[in-house]
Amino acid sequence: MFKTVADFAGRFSPFGSSTPTTPGSDRSTPFVPFVQGGDVSTQKMQEMLQPEKILEHVGQIFQTAGSTETEFSIEKLHPIAFLVQGKKGLKKREGHLYNTIFAPSGQVFTKILVRVKVSKKTGECLYKDFVHLELKSKTDPEKLAYFEETLPLYMEASHHRIAPKTYRLLDEGGKHSEPTLITELSNWGDFISCAQKIFKKEEETQRPYRAQLGHQFLCKVRDCHKSQIAHRDFKPDNILVHYDEKKEEFELKICDFGLAEKHESENPLTGLDRGSRDYQPPEFCLKTFYGFFDLRLSDFVQMGQCEPYLADRYLAGETLFSILTGGSIRNVLRWAILQYKKYKLVALRLTASQIGTLEAITGKDRPTLAQMTLENVCRLTYTSKNFLAFRQWLLEFLMDCYFRKDPPQTSPENIRVIKDLLQQDPSARITIEDAISRWQVQ
């Protein structure tokens, strides 16, 4: 065990020097972890900078994130110094890096970085937590090119507080020497992890959490579009959630701008790049309904382009559905289709409005439809004129079937907002501003 902070820090040199020093050796300028701000009591500062205290804090981070790791070694805790670009030039930042993988990832090494910061408002000395992201394939030209291509939009989103606050590490000459980022830690992880905590609560306490997160998410989508960024890959995995225990408040951020594009025009056309299979607008594949029915068209023409901001609206609707229910709409539709596809419509308790709409779409009378199964209705041949209308009818009907089994813990208006974002006709989707104005938090 190290006796002092200087002993602990003395083993390591700033900026990754390969020449470690011996613990306890005499150094003229020993490396001491960075403390930002004005005067703080020496006793408090020394206490927070003790390796044992920092290691304890790292353990709390892992625990809050739901990690099963229970043993933390002080040998994995290293001081680190780096340069970042500030408003007035290069700034030196220092902290402690815990050298173990924090969250699994296919593209980057993720490690915890802890800094000590003094609050400008209260003068209180606080821990500030970051994630240290380092590209695994540093020598792969294709991955390096992708990193450089997608990073600017992520950094712009960070500047507008859409994405977590992020810095790119620089070398002593102020150049980008390594594909490495420092980004604010969201202690509850992505929404998939967050939902496991939220949905363990009683139903009455779940309700405001879901609605509040849904409202924050819509606001982030709006901010993306105001910044002329089409994300094109909204889904629960790309939502990060931080919970402030003192304020008892959630803060939501968006990540993964790998498919994002910058568009100055309001309704640009772009090629179809697929994101997640479970979260795709129908423009990606009009002919199939979420992969379960190959719908038939008499005059089908495959779309080759889509409007990315309108696609984002659809993805926002799918993501809001997941926020409110804890599951993907694809899985919900799959359950409903498997459950009801062999049922005749007369047994499915269709409302007068639903059967009337279906009559207008199919051109078949009510007695004929009543004796058809849901699967047979899906196998009818549709023209492009009524095809999107039938897709919309089917989507909303299957959602209603699911909600009869498992009533949503939110207001009916929020469900209507989701349905209006999930319009199969892109031009019929409501704006994000409209969705925000109608969304009910309580």
Helices and strands as residue ranges (DSSP letters): H 5-9, G 14-16, E 35-36, H 42-49, H 51-64, G 74-76, E 77-86, E 89-98, E 108-118, E 125-135, H 141-159, E 166-168, E 180-184, H 191-198, H 203-226, E 229-230, G 236-238, E 239-244, E 249-254, E 261-262, E 270-271, G 282-284, E 288-289, E 293-294, E 296-297, E 305-306, H 308-325, H 329-340, G 345-347, H 352-362, H 366-370, H 374-378, E 381-382, H 384-405, H 412-421, G 426-428, H 432-438
